[in-house]
Each structure stands twice: as structure tokens, then as C-alpha cells.
Amino acid sequence: MIEQTVEKRMDVSRQLEKEMSQLGNLREVLSRSSQVATNVGSILDSFEHRLARLETTILPLYQQTGNLQRRQLNTEKTLQELDYVISFYNVAGQVEAVIKERPSSIGVPQYLEAMNRLAETCKYFEQNNPQSVEIENVTSLFEVGTDQLSKEFRDELKKYQKPVLPMATLELLEEEEVSEDTISGVELVPPGVREDLRAIATWLDKHNNTDRLTVYAKLRSDALSQSLKALRDFQRSSSIERVGATSSLNSPGPLRARMAKMDNTSKSRTQKISNRANRMLQKAITGHVSSRRQVTTPGIVGEEVLEDSDVELYLNQVTALHRLAFAELLLAQQLVPEDRVTRTFELILRDPMDQLVAEGESLAGQARRSVGRGDHQAVLSVLAMLRHVTNMQPEYDRLLTNCQTSIRSKFAAIINMLQETCVKALEGFVDSVKSDGERALPKDGTVHEVTSNALIFTEQLLEYAYTLSPMLQRDPSLSSALSNLPRGIDQTLVAKALLGAYIKRVLVNLGLALVSRSEAYSDTTLKAVFRLNNYNYILKTLHSSELLHLVALIEPQCDKMYNDQIMEQKRLYSQSWSRVLHYLVNHDDVPLSVIQAGKLRDKDRQLIKDKFAGFNKEIEEMSKVQRSYSLPDRELRESLKRDNMEYILPKYQAFYDKYVNVAFTKNMEKYIKYSPADVSNMVDKFFDVAA
């Protein structure tokens, strides 16, 4: 136990010594650390002292350097401003040589750059030194440059103020629908020139120079008018050459030399294009050309007549103006400020539109004068014009959408003028049917000229039914005729019904005129033949065309009414045989028993002689008279001959058979001159003046 206690004490002692040694080491380290901290504090205090002395020395120097830098910057800015100001005083001298040249000679971009410098210089002096002498120099030079640009703009436009070649215009007329792509094919101004003109126009507009817009509008308006005139002259020349039986189309006037340079291929193409364009526009006047030549109108020889060629030219002008005006609008959109395009376009269109209206008025005036002289076929030309102009109206409306009413109304005025002309002409035609019926009656009872003219005219109105509809609907008596039609019917059928009502009015007046005038015939048979001819002609014409269908919409009994009239006139005509039948059928006849017994008295013999003599005289007279009657319709003529034979031959055959073998005279050939076959031949020669 003692050993263990001793050993524990020794361990504790050793541990104590160890810890005392470590404590001594720790104290030593702590002493050294304290010394180091004291040294570092001394160093920091010294560094802080030195920094304070450095700040006191450097700060004034820094402030002086900053002041020097600001002075240097101000000096540089001042020098820059001086250079900027001095540059304005040098501008006039630097650009004077450029400004006095033509813009095109040195290039429009370079010229505009010089003008921009002058504009900036003028603005500087006006704002900063308006009393400077230099302002007069730059202002004067600026005005010279502005004038030069205006002159360049005008001269370049004049250089290309050439009419569009007629063939190019005709190609446009071929297009049923036009767009920017099709119109852009017409090069009014070359692309390069357009760029320069656009640059000049933009610059002038920016500097409030708007006179050029008036100049631009005037020049382009003149060019448009010249293009229309070139087309008109070209087609007139072509028309003359076609009439002269020439096979080639040459351009007129100043264009002839240019067109003469075309090779055979291009000439052939020219012919085709012109022909196609003419065929397209000819559709607008189909039907009335040949018919006008068929109708004879007395009293207009040597008078001014509305020519079909003039109408065709006008139709071309209407379409051509639209196409070329579209091209002008596209050009204006490129060369004119957006907010001034519409006004400029209106100025361009004003004179050509006035010319178009004037030409339409002139043609309408000619038509009115022709109608006044009795040439009612002239209204067909007006209808052709009206139909074409009406068809073109939507295209013009789109083109003139943004234009003033005064411009848009010009085209509407053409339509109104043509409609008024048509209305008066149609009314005049109905009146003329009444008065023309008073013309001299045909001696042979044939179809009256007024009948053929009236039917030809009304038949030609068929293709204009839709065009006539708005005008006919104004007439209360015609529009009221539609009351029997079903509600909601197609407008095309309405147009036909209105035309049917008008045709009915014509036919009614024609019928009254024929009845009234035929009373002048002293020969009642000829009167019946005259009416028969005319009623038959009317009915056949109604059947052979769509006229009957149109009239039947208003008057379903039309066909029956004319057939009844024809049958009535045939009945009246048959009364012409009454004097012949008087000798064939009457109560004073020789009894058959007496004839069979052969016991004729002198009285009986004389009665038979008188019958044959009277028959011979009447049939000869009738044959002579009725050969002079005219029945131009073969079917009617043959039917009337057949009716005559069926009416008279059986009666004469019975009369002939009864007495041919009776010895009532020694000179049988004197009384029995005609066998039934002879009478048949005589009847067959009726209505044949050459027989």
C-alpha cells in the first residue's frame, strides 16, 4: 500500500512539473506577443502620421490639376464652336460652284447635300445673327439652288412628257382586270429618273416649295391628254385603212415614223393586239352596227350622223382614261408627298375628265339630232356607250375613292347625260311610231316601213335590257306593269319585264297607227292584205326573237291576239271573192232537170252565158288586181293561195262540171274560157307582179 502511495505521489509530482513547464512557456509566448503588438501599434501610428502629412502636401496639387483640365476642355469646346461658326461663313464659297451647275450634271444627291448645307447655314444666321451681311449671300444662293431644283424637276418631267404609245394602251385595254402589276408595265418615267425626281420632290416639300405640285399636275395632265389623243388618232387611222381594204395597221401623225421601224413580227403582234382590243370593245356595240345600215331613214342624207366608229373610239377612250389614270396615280404616289397625292391626282384628271365628258355630250348631242331627224337607231349607239360607261363605273369609283365629289361626279354626269338622252329617244320613238304611220302607204299592201323599223329597233333593244332597266323603271306606267310578277324575282327578269312593257307600248301604238293609216285604202281587199302583212310580220318577228317572251311577261295573250287579228284579216280578204261567187252560187240558176232534159229556153241560155261571162270578167279583173298585191312572206303567201283554191275551186269545179257539156251557145270557147286547172293557175299567180 505504501509503495502504491509513493508511486502515486511521484506521478503527481511529475505531472505538476510538466504543467509548470508548460505554464512558463505560455508566459514567455505571451510576453513576446505583447511586444509584437506594441511594435505594430507604433508602426501604424507612424504610417497614419505620414499619410496625414502626404494629404496636406498633395491635395492642393490635385485641385490645381483639375482646374487646368477644365480650362483645357473649355478651350477645346470654344475652338470647336469657333470652327462650327466659321464653317457657316465658308459655306457660300464652298458650294457656290455646285449650286450654279445643273443638278443632273453633278448628280442630284451631291446637289441636295450642298443645298442642305445652305439650308442649315440660313437657319443658323436667322437664329443667331440675322443682321449679318453673310446671310444675304447664303439666302441668295439658296434661292438660286431652289430654283435650279424646281427647274430640274420641271425639265425632267417635260423630257418624259411623251404620250404612251397606242399599242401599249391597247395592251392595257385587253386586261379585263387591272392591278398595280399590270399597270406598272406602263413606264411613264424611267426608274432612275424617278429616284432623282423623288429625291428632289422630297427636298422641295421639306422646304415648303409646293409650286412644283401644280407644275407636276399640269405636265402629267397634258401627257395623259396626249396619250388619249394618240390612241384616238391611231385608231382613226387604222379604221380608215381597214375601210380602204388595207391589211396592215399603221400609226398616225408623229407616231408613224416610230411605228414604221417595227419588224414584221412586231407588226403582226400589233395587228393582233389591236384586233383583240377592238373585238373586246366591239362587244359593247354588237348588233346595232349592221342593223343601222338595214334601216332606211328618209331625210337624213347629207346630215350629221353619229358614226359607229366614233362610238367605238369613245368606248376606248373611257377604258383608256381609267387605265392611264391608274398609272398616273401610281407615279404620283412615288413622286408626291403622301398627304398631297389625292389633290395632285385630281388636278391631273380634271382636264382629261372634262374632255371625256365633252366628247360624251357631243356624241349624245349628235344622237339627239339624229333622233330628231327620225334616225332612232342612233339611240343604240348611246345605249352601247351607256352600257360600257356603266360597266366601267365601279372601276372609276375605286380609282377616285379619295377624290373630291366634283371629280367623282364628272363620271356620274356622263351616265346621267346618256340616260337622259336614251329616255328622250325612247319616248320619241313611241311618238314616231304614231307619226311615221302617216307616211305614204305601200301601193302593193306590203309591210309598212314603220313596222319593219319598229321591230328591228325593238329587237336590238334586247341586249340592252339590263342597261335600260333603271330608265324604264322611272316611267310609272311601265313599272306598274310589274305588279303581276312574283315577288322577289331575279333582277334580270325584272329588267326583261320592263323592256317587255316598253315593247308592248310600241306594239300598241304601232297597231293603232296601222289601223288608222290603212283606212286610207279605197280597196277594202288591199286594206286587209296590208293589215295581214303587217300583223304576220309582227308575229313572226316576235316568234323568231326573244321579243315574244318579254312581252308575254306582261301580256300573256300577245300571241293569241295577233293570231286572232291574222285570222280576222284573212276572213276580210276572203270577201274579195264575193263578186266571183255571185256568178257561181246564186238562186237564179238553171234547174238540173232542165239541163238533163236538154230543153233550155233562150232565157236559160242567156243566164248561163251571163254567168260564164261575168265569172270570166271578174276572175280576170281579180287576177290582174291581186297580182299587184304583195305578200313578201312565202309561208303566208302560199297559205293564202291555198285558202283561195280551197275556197273557190270546188265551187267553180261544180259550176264547170254542170255546164261544160251543155249546148247553151254555138261559141263555147267564148264563154267557157277557163278550166278549173286554168283557174288554179291563175290563183297561183296571185301576189306575183311578174306573172
PECORKA-V34129 format. One line per field, one symbol per residue. psi: psi as a letter, one per 30 degrees, with the letter a starting at -180 (. if undefined). Layout:
psi: ???
//
This chain:
psi: eeeeeeeeeeeeeeeeeeeeeeeeeeeeeeeeeeeeeeeeeeeeeeeeeeeeeeeeeeeeeeeeeeeeeeeeeeeeeeeeeeeeeeeeffeeeefeeeeflkefffkeeeeeeeeeeeeeeeeeeeefifgkefeeeeeeeeeeeeeeeeeeeeeeeeeghkkkkeeeeeeeffkekkleeeeffjjekleeeeeeeeeeeeeeeeghjfefeeeeeeeeeeeeeeeeeeeeeeeeeeeeeeegglflklllbffeeefffkleeeeeeeeeeeeeeeeeffefgkefeeeeffkkjlggkflkkjkeeeeeeeeeeeeeeeeeeeeeeeeefffkkefgeeeeeeeefeeeeeeeeeeeeeeeeeeeeeefffiffffeeeeeeeeeeeefeeeeeeegeglleeeefeeeeeeeeeeeeeeeeeeeeeeeeeeffglkkkfggakkeeeeeeeeeeeffefgeeefeeeeffjefeeffffflkkglkfeeeeeeeeeeeeeeeeeeeeeeeeeefffkfjeeeeeeeeeeeeeeeeeeeefageeeeefeeifgeeeeeeeeeeeeeeeeffffeeefefejlfilkkeeeeefgikleeeeeeeeeeeeeeeeeeeeeeeefffkkifjeeeeeeeeeeeefeeeeeeeeeeeefegkiflfiefeeifkleeeeeeeefglgjff.
//
